[in-house]
Amino acid sequence: MSSSLHWLSLVGTIWLQAINGPNSDFAIYSSQLKDVKHISQVQLNFLAFASDAGKLFGWFSGVAAIYLPLWLVAVTGAAFSLVGYGVQFLFLENSKLEYWHLFILTSLAGNGICWINTVCYLICIRNFTSDSRVAVGISTSYLGLSAKVYNVIANAVFTKTESKAKSYLLLNAIVPMIVTIFVTPSLRVLKATKERTNSAFLFMFGITLATGVCAVFGSIGTKSYGFSSKEHMISLGVLLVSPLFVPVGISLRETMRKILRDKKENRIHDLRIEDIESAKETKEEREEELVVPISIPVSAQVVEEKECEEVGGMKMLKKVDFWLYFMSYMFSGTLGLVFLNNLGQIAESRGLSDTSTLVSLSSSFGFFGRLIPSFLDYFSIKRGFSISRTASMAALMAPSAGAFFLLLHPSSSILFISTAIIGACTGAITSFAVSATSELFGTKNFGVNHNIVVANIPIGSFCFGYFAAFLYQNETQGNYKCFGSRCYATTYVIWGCTCTIGTVLCTVLYVRSRNLRRKSLSN
């Protein structure tokens, strides 16, 4: 099977991930939604939880991926977003669209995200067997860019006088379906290949870094540098299309090789009979030269050959390692997502007029955070070792805990710095978690297992989000709004302590998994 098709499938997952976080822009229009529907902060947080609640049933997508074509699974997820956000867009200002309707529709849309995520993970794991971690990391990194993508489109397409809530709801409804339909031809599992195209990965890294720089540059403020919203959208769009150069370039190279090979074979037919044997020997030698063996250190080969125990969903639930993993993820990555969902109210309480800037900043740094695992995997494997996912997650939880305590300072600059740190660490943790699931419990049942793991997100979203909203509500003056650093002061202390506990739990998980692996190797 042509390797260009493998890379085309990776490009398809990149585009899907770039638009598969419509819930990440909730913080931008949440304040306006709160005013339009006349709901309290607690009710608003329940809507943020509703999007995560859809992940409680995300394991359905893992089961569906076993029996249905992957393209159909992705289209199903996009359809859920179309219905969930589309109905809200059409009837947002209608009094008949009650609060419980919003909750159910948001949950439906949140569940659709799981379906597309499952497709992207499976394609990267199965189509890039030798570099599945690198492929998953690159693809997943673009999910952190979703809020930025929607914000750029909204600023370029809609005017400031239009309803911000309706604008984002419309984009959340139609963009996932349009992109999913466009990439469906590439959403398939191909014959496994162990061919490594180092130059292609390096080129992809270069494009990804340029995209992140463009996103950060736009978040800081393009207008101050003389760029309009449309110019920023065009530049970001070009960078998002750029990964397509990789499969196109590989396809051209394969075509040229085939043409040269055919010419050589035609020349052989014109040789004299006594020269046929020598020509065959020359051809075999040249073919051997074309297949350049990749020199991999012995330790790297051992890393790849070691297979962990394949664990099913029910058996996984009985393991201590699962619950350590589940809780540490909830006390770190999920906690970071809850913070990002509350950015709208946090910015409003600090007196910031433009919430989208803060959300875009968190999205851009989340993108870089999600890219970190790919860099580490690409260069570590080449040097003959593999970095533990659980150890990496534990190392990233500590800065997040510190950033929560930093938020106690009332300075706006500290708010932006802490948001960038939490966004980057949360993105990296969620990206590491994808491979951590397969590292701990195997790849055979990954589709179901990982969706069980991410069930911690709605649970954590409900607990942490509700508690934050309750404390916020106690500080209000009767108009459902609170202003000043006191609004979230207690919340930041609790979140910082919680994240510290998560760091300890993940460290324990790392020690346990390392000891178990050493015992299995000694046996």
C-alpha positions in Angstrom: 0.0 0.0 0.0 1.3 3.4 -0.9 2.8 5.3 2.0 1.4 8.6 0.6 -2.1 7.3 1.5 -1.0 6.7 5.1 0.1 10.4 5.3 -3.1 11.5 3.6 -5.1 9.8 6.3 -2.9 11.7 8.9 -3.7 15.0 7.2 -7.4 14.1 7.3 -7.2 13.5 11.1 -5.3 16.8 11.5 -8.1 18.7 9.8 -10.8 16.9 11.8 -9.0 17.6 15.1 -8.6 21.3 14.2 -12.4 21.7 14.2 -13.4 19.0 16.7 -13.4 21.2 19.8 -16.5 23.3 19.3 -17.2 23.2 23.0 -13.8 24.9 23.7 -15.2 28.3 22.5 -18.0 28.1 25.1 -16.2 30.6 27.3 -16.3 33.2 24.6 -20.1 33.5 24.4 -21.1 32.1 27.8 -21.7 35.5 29.4 -24.0 36.5 26.5 -25.8 33.2 26.8 -26.2 33.8 30.5 -27.9 37.1 29.8 -30.1 35.9 26.9 -31.5 32.9 28.8 -31.5 34.7 32.2 -29.7 31.9 34.0 -27.4 31.9 37.1 -23.7 31.1 37.2 -24.5 27.6 38.6 -26.8 26.9 35.7 -24.2 28.2 33.3 -21.6 25.8 34.8 -24.1 23.0 34.4 -24.2 23.7 30.7 -20.4 23.5 30.6 -20.7 20.2 32.4 -23.3 19.1 29.8 -20.8 19.2 27.0 -18.5 17.0 29.1 -21.4 14.8 30.2 -21.6 13.5 26.6 -18.3 11.8 27.2 -20.0 9.4 29.7 -21.4 7.6 26.6 -18.3 8.1 24.5 -17.5 4.4 24.8 -20.4 3.9 22.3 -18.1 5.3 19.7 -15.4 2.7 20.5 -17.9 -0.1 20.1 -19.3 1.5 16.9 -15.7 1.7 15.5 -15.5 -2.1 15.7 -18.5 -2.8 13.5 -18.8 0.3 11.3 -16.5 2.0 8.8 -14.5 4.7 10.4 -15.8 7.4 8.0 -19.4 6.6 9.1 -18.4 6.9 12.8 -16.9 10.3 12.0 -20.0 11.5 10.1 -22.2 10.3 13.0 -20.2 12.5 15.4 -20.5 15.5 13.1 -24.2 14.9 12.8 -24.5 15.1 16.6 -22.8 18.5 16.6 -25.0 19.6 13.7 -28.2 18.8 15.7 -27.0 19.8 19.1 -25.7 23.3 18.2 -27.9 23.8 15.2 -31.2 23.6 17.2 -29.7 26.0 19.7 -28.8 28.5 17.0 -32.3 28.4 15.4 -34.3 28.7 18.7 -31.9 30.5 21.1 -34.0 33.6 21.5 -37.3 31.6 21.5 -38.8 31.2 25.0 -39.9 27.7 24.2 -36.2 26.6 24.2 -36.0 26.0 27.9 -32.9 25.3 30.0 -33.2 21.6 30.0 -33.4 21.6 26.2 -30.1 23.4 26.2 -28.6 20.8 28.5 -29.6 17.8 26.4 -28.6 19.5 23.1 -25.2 20.4 24.5 -24.7 16.9 25.8 -25.5 15.5 22.4 -23.0 17.7 20.7 -20.4 16.8 23.4 -20.9 13.2 22.7 -20.2 13.8 19.0 -16.7 15.0 19.8 -15.9 11.5 21.2 -16.9 9.8 17.9 -14.5 11.9 15.9 -11.7 11.6 18.4 -12.0 7.8 18.4 -11.7 7.8 14.6 -8.6 10.0 14.6 -6.9 7.9 17.4 -7.5 4.6 15.6 -6.3 5.8 12.2 -3.1 7.2 13.7 -2.4 4.0 15.8 -3.2 1.5 13.0 -1.8 3.4 10.0 1.5 4.3 11.7 2.5 1.2 13.6 6.2 2.2 14.0 5.5 5.8 15.0 1.9 5.7 16.4 2.8 7.9 19.3 4.3 10.6 17.1 1.3 10.5 14.7 -1.2 10.6 17.5 0.7 13.5 19.1 0.7 15.6 15.9 -2.9 14.9 15.2 -4.1 15.5 18.8 -2.2 18.8 19.0 -4.5 20.4 16.5 -7.5 19.7 18.8 -6.0 22.3 21.1 -6.3 24.8 18.3 -10.1 24.5 17.8 -11.1 27.5 19.9 -8.6 29.6 18.1 -9.9 28.4 14.7 -13.5 29.2 15.5 -12.5 32.5 17.0 -10.6 33.5 13.9 -13.5 32.5 11.6 -16.0 34.3 13.7 -14.0 37.6 13.8 -13.4 37.5 10.0 -16.9 36.5 8.9 -19.3 38.1 11.4 -19.5 41.7 12.4 -19.3 43.0 16.0 -23.0 44.0 15.9 -24.1 40.4 15.4 -25.0 38.1 18.3 -21.8 36.5 19.5 -23.7 33.5 20.9 -25.6 32.8 17.7 -22.4 33.3 15.6 -20.5 30.7 17.5 -23.4 28.3 17.7 -23.8 28.4 13.9 -20.1 27.7 13.3 -20.1 24.9 15.9 -23.0 23.3 14.0 -21.9 23.5 10.4 -18.1 23.5 10.4 -17.6 19.9 11.8 -20.0 18.5 9.2 -18.4 20.3 6.3 -14.9 19.2 7.1 -15.9 15.7 8.0 -17.6 15.1 4.7 -14.6 16.6 2.9 -12.1 14.2 4.5 -14.2 11.0 4.5 -12.2 9.4 1.6 -9.1 9.5 3.7 -10.7 8.0 6.8 -9.8 4.4 6.5 -7.3 1.9 7.9 -4.6 0.9 5.5 -2.3 -2.1 5.3 0.2 -1.7 8.2 3.6 -0.3 7.2 6.8 0.0 9.3 8.4 2.4 6.9 9.8 5.5 8.6 9.8 8.7 6.6 11.9 10.9 8.9 12.0 13.8 6.4 8.2 13.8 6.3 7.9 14.0 10.1 10.4 16.8 10.3 8.5 18.7 7.6 5.3 18.1 9.5 6.9 19.4 12.7 8.0 22.5 10.9 4.5 23.2 9.6 2.9 22.5 13.0 5.3 24.9 14.7 4.6 27.6 12.2 0.9 27.1 12.8 1.3 27.5 16.5 3.4 30.6 16.1 0.8 32.1 13.9 -1.9 31.2 16.4 0.0 32.8 19.3 0.8 35.9 17.2 -2.9 36.3 16.5 -3.8 35.8 20.1 -1.5 38.6 21.3 -3.1 40.9 18.9 -2.8 41.1 15.1 -4.4 44.6 14.9 -1.5 46.2 16.8 0.8 44.9 14.1 -1.4 46.1 11.2 -3.1 42.8 10.3 -6.8 42.5 9.9 -9.0 39.5 11.0 -9.4 38.3 7.4 -5.6 38.4 6.8 -5.1 36.4 10.0 -7.8 33.9 8.9 -6.1 33.5 5.5 -2.6 33.0 6.9 -3.9 30.4 9.5 -5.9 28.7 6.7 -2.8 28.3 4.5 -0.9 26.8 7.3 -3.7 24.3 8.1 -3.7 23.3 4.4 0.1 23.0 4.3 0.3 19.4 5.7 -1.2 18.3 2.4 2.3 18.9 0.9 3.6 15.8 2.7 1.4 13.1 1.0 1.6 15.0 -2.3 5.4 15.1 -2.2 5.6 11.4 -1.2 3.2 10.5 -4.0 5.4 12.4 -6.6 8.5 10.6 -5.3 6.8 7.2 -5.6 5.6 8.0 -9.2 9.2 9.0 -10.2 10.6 5.9 -8.8 8.1 3.8 -10.6 8.9 5.6 -13.9 12.6 5.0 -13.5 12.0 1.3 -12.5 9.9 0.8 -15.6 12.6 2.3 -17.9 15.2 0.0 -16.4 13.0 -3.0 -16.9 12.4 -2.0 -20.6 16.2 -1.7 -21.1 16.7 -5.2 -19.8 14.5 -6.7 -22.5 16.8 -5.2 -25.1 19.9 -6.8 -23.8 21.5 -9.9 -25.4 20.7 -13.3 -23.9 24.2 -13.7 -22.4 23.8 -10.4 -20.6 20.4 -11.2 -18.9 22.0 -13.0 -15.9 24.3 -10.1 -15.2 21.5 -7.6 -15.6 19.3 -9.4 -13.1 22.1 -9.4 -10.6 22.6 -5.7 -11.1 18.9 -5.0 -10.7 18.8 -7.0 -7.5 21.8 -5.1 -6.1 20.1 -1.8 -7.0 16.8 -2.8 -5.4 18.7 -3.7 -2.2 20.4 -0.3 -2.3 17.0 1.4 -2.6 15.8 -0.4 0.5 18.0 1.4 3.0 17.7 -0.3 6.4 17.1 2.1 9.2 19.7 1.8 11.9 17.8 1.6 15.2 19.7 1.1 18.4 19.1 -2.3 20.1 17.5 -0.6 23.1 15.0 1.1 20.8 14.1 -2.2 19.2 13.5 -3.7 22.6 11.2 -0.8 23.4 9.1 -1.4 20.4 9.0 -5.2 20.8 7.8 -5.1 24.4 4.1 -5.5 24.5 2.0 -4.7 27.5 -0.9 -6.8 28.7 -4.0 -6.4 26.6 -6.8 -5.5 29.1 -10.5 -5.3 28.3 -12.9 -2.7 29.7 -14.3 -4.7 32.6 -11.0 -6.1 33.6 -9.5 -2.7 33.5 -12.0 -1.4 36.0 -10.8 -3.9 38.6 -7.1 -2.7 38.4 -5.6 -0.3 41.0 -3.6 1.3 38.2 -6.8 2.3 36.4 -8.1 4.2 39.4 -4.8 5.9 40.1 -4.8 6.9 36.4 -8.4 7.9 36.4 -8.1 10.1 39.5 -4.8 11.7 38.6 -6.2 12.6 35.2 -9.3 14.1 36.7 -7.3 16.1 39.3 -5.0 17.6 36.5 -6.1 17.5 32.9 -9.8 17.7 33.7 -9.3 20.4 36.3 -7.5 22.4 33.6 -10.4 22.0 31.2 -12.8 23.2 33.9 -10.6 26.3 34.4 -10.7 27.0 30.6 -14.4 26.6 30.5 -14.7 29.3 33.2 -12.4 31.7 31.4 -15.3 33.9 30.3 -16.5 34.5 33.8 -13.0 34.8 35.2 -12.1 37.5 32.5 -15.4 39.3 33.3 -14.7 39.3 37.0 -11.2 40.8 36.3 -12.7 43.6 34.2 -11.4 42.3 30.8 -13.7 43.5 28.0 -12.5 41.0 25.3 -12.8 37.4 26.6 -11.9 36.0 23.2 -8.3 37.1 23.6 -7.8 35.1 26.7 -9.6 32.0 25.2 -7.5 32.3 22.1 -4.3 32.5 24.2 -5.2 29.4 26.1 -6.1 27.5 22.9 -2.8 28.5 21.2 -0.6 27.4 24.2 -2.8 24.3 24.5 -1.8 23.5 20.9 1.9 23.7 21.8 1.3 21.6 24.9 -0.3 18.9 22.9 2.6 18.9 20.5 5.2 18.3 23.2 4.6 14.5 23.3 5.3 14.2 19.6 8.6 16.0 19.8 9.7 13.8 22.8 8.7 10.6 21.1 10.3 11.4 17.8 13.7 12.2 19.2 13.7 9.7 22.1 13.0 6.7 19.9 15.7 7.7 17.5 18.1 7.7 20.5 17.0 4.3 21.6 14.7 4.9 24.6 11.1 5.5 25.3 9.7 8.1 27.7 7.1 6.9 30.2 3.7 8.6 29.7 2.8 8.5 33.4 6.1 10.1 34.4 5.6 12.8 31.8 2.0 13.5 33.1 3.3 13.8 36.7 6.0 16.2 35.6 3.4 18.5 33.9 0.9 18.5 36.8 3.3 20.4 39.2 3.4 23.6 37.0 -0.4 23.5 36.7 -0.7 23.5 40.5 1.7 26.4 40.8 -0.2 28.4 38.1 -3.5 28.0 40.1 -1.8 29.5 43.2 -0.4 32.3 41.0 -3.9 33.3 40.0 -4.4 34.6 43.5 -2.5 37.7 42.4 -4.9 40.3 41.0 -2.6 41.4 38.1 -4.0 40.9 34.6 -0.5 40.0 33.3 -0.4 37.2 35.9 -3.8 36.0 34.7 -2.5 35.8 31.1 0.7 34.0 32.2 -1.1 31.5 34.4 -3.7 30.8 31.6 -0.8 30.1 29.2 0.8 27.7 31.6 -2.4 25.9 32.4 -3.4 25.7 28.8 0.0 24.3 27.7 0.1 21.7 30.6 -3.5 20.7 30.1 -3.0 20.2 26.4 0.2 18.1 27.0 -1.5 16.0 29.7 -4.5 15.2 27.5 -2.2 14.3 24.6 0.1 12.1 26.8 -3.1 10.4 28.2 -4.0 9.0 24.7 -0.7 7.0 24.6 -0.8 6.3 28.4 -4.0 4.3 28.0 -2.4 2.0 25.4 0.9 1.9 27.5 -1.0 0.7 30.6 -3.8 -1.4 29.1 -2.8 -2.3 25.5 -4.0 -1.2 22.1 -6.5 -4.0 21.2 -9.3 -2.5 23.2 -8.1 1.1 23.0 -11.3 2.5 21.5 -13.4 1.4 24.4 -10.8 1.7 27.2 -9.8 5.3 26.5 -13.5 6.4 26.3 -14.0 4.8 29.7 -10.9 6.8 31.0 -12.2 10.1 29.7 -15.4 9.5 31.6 -13.5 11.3 34.4 -14.0 14.6 32.4 -17.7 14.9 33.0 -17.4 13.7 36.6 -14.7 16.2 37.3 -16.4 18.9 35.3 -19.5 18.5 37.4 -17.7 18.4 40.8 -15.2 21.2 40.2 -17.4 23.3 38.0 -20.4 23.2 40.4 -18.2 24.0 43.4 -16.6 27.0 41.6 -20.0 28.3 40.6 -21.3 27.9 44.1 -18.5 29.9 45.6 -18.8 32.5 42.8 -22.5 32.8 43.4 -21.9 33.5 47.1 -19.9 36.6 46.2 -22.5 38.1 43.8 -24.5 41.2 44.6 -27.9 39.8 43.5 -27.4 40.3 39.8 -25.7 37.0 39.2 -22.4 38.8 38.6 -19.3 39.2 40.7 -16.3 41.5 40.2 -12.9 41.5 41.7 -10.2 38.9 42.5 -12.2 37.7 45.5 -14.7 35.9 43.2 -12.5 32.9 42.5 -9.8 33.3 45.3 -11.0 30.3 47.3 -11.6 28.3 44.2 -7.9 28.8 43.1 -6.6 27.6 46.4 -8.8 24.4 46.3 -7.9 23.8 42.6 -4.2 24.2 43.4 -4.3 21.7 46.2 -6.3 19.3 44.1 -3.8 19.4 41.3 -1.0 18.8 43.8 -2.8 15.6 45.0 -3.1 14.6 41.3 0.7 15.0 41.0 1.2 12.6 43.9 -1.2 10.0 42.6 0.3 10.1 39.1 3.8 9.7 40.6 2.6 6.6 42.6 1.1 5.2 39.3 4.5 5.7 37.6 6.4 3.9 40.3 3.9 1.0 40.3 3.9 0.6 36.5 7.7 0.7 36.4 8.0 -1.9 39.1 5.5 -4.2 37.4 7.3 -3.9 34.1 10.6 -4.7 35.7 9.1 -7.8 37.3 7.6 -9.0 33.9 10.9 -8.5 32.2 12.8 -10.4 34.9 10.4 -13.3 34.5 
